[in-house]
């Protein structure tokens, strides 16, 4: 019996695809006036932006992907699955509460921060078992993933305050956050429980 159903690989694999595809497609509608190096993804999804609908659909699809993955990732600890699902709900909320065409938005900013935080901490909250657990659900890799995402968040804040390469930093961090569920799902899929309760790595035939 597999630790996760096969469709979890699809839902988790689609997450980075729809995110990167969304900001790429929205930027094409925006044209040369948009600078992906210094401007954030929220600009693409703001009210009145030419690619608003593309980025909005991408956020909705991303949220659905995270919700489905959290539901099917039964090998992970419950706290981690709840946090991942919360990150999915935050992505849906970002689609409902886009940034204004000019100025800031407290609601949009708050939802974004909550979503980032949940997706940063879910790896360590999902830890479930010791050496017999799938690799991505062990403590060391999970701590490393959370630490790197937290460092990326701090890097993004510094870039924003200095009006630097905030767009690049945000894309690196959000891409990593959308990719980690796939890493966990693939790690779980390559393991199967033995009758004695331990786990073995699935070998390709």
Buried (B, 14 or more C-beta within 10 A) or exposed (E): EBBBBEEBBBBBBBBBBBBBBBBBBBBEBBEEEBEBEBBBBBBBBBEEBBBBEBBBBBBBBBBBBBBBBBBBBBBBBEBBBBBBBBBBBBBBBBBEBBBEEEEEBEEBEEBBEBBBBBBBBBBBBBBBBEEBBBBBBBEEBBEEBBEBBBEBBEBBEEBBEEEBBBBBBBBBBBBBBBBBBBBBBBBBBBBEBEEEEEBEEEEEE
